Amino acid sequence: MKKVVYLLLVLLFLAGCSTPESHRKAVQSDAGDRVTVGKVQREIRIGMPSSQVIEALGSPNIVSTDESRLEVWVYDKFATDVTYSNNDGGVWLIFGSVGGSSGATSKTQRTLTIVVKFDADKKVRDFAYHSSSF
């Protein structure tokens, strides 16, 4: 009789416990226009023409000139990453189930500012970038 009870308890434990299920989804506001520090470091070089900068980074947010009347491009990129996590769990008993669900949401905001300075021939003479995350 003890073996039957023991076997029943083991079966209930194995078949009745549901494992936590976690769903994570990142939502980015710049998903189609992904510019990263790594991309800037890899692709932007001093001496490259402005057309190649546009190919690498897209159109700038701001175009202005410096004190020498040389062109300066500024890129301001913002992204929000949202992570959803859901945990559903419970124990199935002979006459029903006991369980619940819980979840959490996490938000991270990222900014990337890139400044590209050009010479008189419209070639990159200098560039800088700053990124932050909060």
Backbone torsions as a table, in degrees:
resi	resn	phi	psi	omega
1	MET	NA	-37.1	179.6
2	LYS	-63.5	-37.0	-179.7
3	LYS	-65.6	-37.2	-179.9
4	VAL	-67.2	-44.4	179.1
5	VAL	-64.4	-44.3	179.4
6	TYR	-61.3	-45.4	178.9
7	LEU	-62.7	-41.9	178.7
8	LEU	-62.8	-42.6	178.6
9	LEU	-64.6	-41.3	178.4
10	VAL	-64.2	-43.5	178.6
11	LEU	-63.1	-42.5	177.6
12	LEU	-62.0	-41.9	-179.9
13	PHE	-64.5	-47.5	-176.9
14	LEU	-71.2	-42.4	-176.1
15	ALA	-87.3	-21.4	-171.9
16	GLY	-95.9	-21.3	-178.6
17	CYS	-84.3	124.9	174.8
18	SER	-92.5	142.1	-179.2
19	THR	-82.6	146.3	178.2
20	PRO	-61.3	138.5	179.4
21	GLU	-114.8	127.8	-176.3
22	SER	-117.3	128.4	177.4
23	HIS	-117.6	121.9	178.2
24	ARG	-118.7	134.3	179.8
25	LYS	-138.7	124.6	177.7
26	ALA	-100.9	128.1	178.4
27	VAL	-112.5	125.9	-178.7
28	GLN	-121.3	135.5	-179.9
29	SER	-75.5	-16.5	-179.3
30	ASP	-115.5	32.2	-172.2
31	ALA	-56.2	-38.0	-178.9
32	GLY	-87.8	-8.9	-173.8
33	ASP	-128.8	56.3	-170.9
34	ARG	-80.8	106.4	174.7
35	VAL	-115.9	124.6	-177.8
36	THR	-123.7	166.0	175.8
37	VAL	-58.7	-41.5	178.8
38	GLY	-59.5	-39.9	179.2
39	LYS	-65.6	-41.5	177.7
40	VAL	-62.6	-47.4	-179.4
41	GLN	-62.4	-37.1	-178.1
42	ARG	-76.2	-39.4	-165.6
43	GLU	-107.6	-25.1	-176.8
44	ILE	-92.0	128.5	-178.0
45	ARG	-134.5	145.5	174.6
46	ILE	-64.1	134.8	-179.3
47	GLY	96.4	-10.3	-179.1
48	MET	-78.5	145.6	-179.5
49	PRO	-70.4	156.8	-178.3
50	SER	-60.6	-29.9	179.2
51	SER	-63.4	-36.8	178.0
52	GLN	-72.4	-31.2	175.8
53	VAL	-64.5	-41.6	178.0
54	ILE	-64.3	-39.9	177.0
55	GLU	-61.4	-38.5	-176.5
56	ALA	-79.9	-42.5	-171.9
57	LEU	-113.7	-11.9	-176.0
58	GLY	88.3	-168.7	-180.0
59	SER	-76.3	142.0	179.7
60	PRO	-74.1	157.5	175.5
61	ASN	-76.2	-37.1	-177.6
62	ILE	-134.2	134.8	173.1
63	VAL	-120.9	123.0	179.4
64	SER	-143.6	-171.9	176.8
65	THR	-126.1	156.0	177.7
66	ASP	-92.5	-168.5	-177.6
67	GLU	-65.1	-21.2	177.7
68	SER	-95.2	9.3	-179.9
69	ARG	66.0	26.5	174.7
70	LEU	-95.3	147.0	-173.8
71	GLU	-68.8	140.6	177.1
72	VAL	-132.5	130.0	176.7
73	TRP	-110.3	138.2	178.1
74	VAL	-122.4	129.2	175.3
75	TYR	-111.3	125.3	174.0
76	ASP	-118.4	113.5	-179.1
77	LYS	-115.2	133.2	178.8
78	PHE	-126.6	141.0	177.5
79	ALA	-143.2	145.9	174.5
80	THR	-121.2	121.7	176.0
81	ASP	-102.7	124.0	178.0
82	VAL	-117.6	127.5	179.4
83	THR	-116.0	124.3	176.5
84	TYR	-104.3	137.5	177.7
85	SER	-134.4	121.2	179.4
86	ASN	-118.0	134.9	176.8
87	ASN	-123.4	115.8	176.1
88	ASP	-112.8	130.8	-179.1
89	GLY	-152.5	164.4	178.8
90	GLY	175.3	172.3	179.1
91	VAL	-124.3	125.4	177.2
92	TRP	-86.0	126.5	176.3
93	LEU	-107.9	177.4	-178.8
94	ILE	-61.2	-37.6	-174.4
95	PHE	-104.2	6.3	-179.4
96	GLY	160.6	-158.4	-178.4
97	SER	-135.0	154.1	174.6
98	VAL	-125.7	130.6	-178.7
99	GLY	-178.6	-173.3	179.9
100	GLY	-171.7	-178.2	177.1
101	SER	-140.2	153.1	176.7
102	SER	-144.6	164.0	179.9
103	GLY	-160.3	170.6	179.1
104	ALA	-148.2	151.6	176.4
105	THR	-124.8	135.1	179.1
106	SER	-126.4	133.2	179.7
107	LYS	-120.0	133.9	174.8
108	THR	-129.0	134.2	177.8
109	GLN	-110.6	135.0	179.5
110	ARG	-123.8	143.0	174.1
111	THR	-128.5	148.2	175.5
112	LEU	-141.9	120.8	177.2
113	THR	-114.9	128.1	-179.0
114	ILE	-123.8	131.1	176.6
115	VAL	-118.6	122.8	-179.7
116	VAL	-118.8	124.1	179.8
117	LYS	-107.7	136.2	-177.4
118	PHE	-112.0	155.5	175.4
119	ASP	-91.7	-173.1	-177.6
120	ALA	-65.2	-22.5	179.4
121	ASP	-91.5	11.3	-179.8
122	LYS	62.9	36.2	174.7
123	LYS	-115.0	148.9	-176.9
124	VAL	-62.4	123.3	175.1
125	ARG	-104.6	-21.4	178.5
126	ASP	-167.1	154.2	173.9
127	PHE	-153.0	153.1	179.1
128	ALA	-146.9	159.5	179.2
129	TYR	-149.0	156.6	176.9
130	HIS	-144.3	131.4	177.6
131	SER	-124.3	150.7	176.6
132	SER	-144.4	157.4	179.6
133	SER	-143.3	132.9	178.9
134	PHE	-149.6	NA	NA
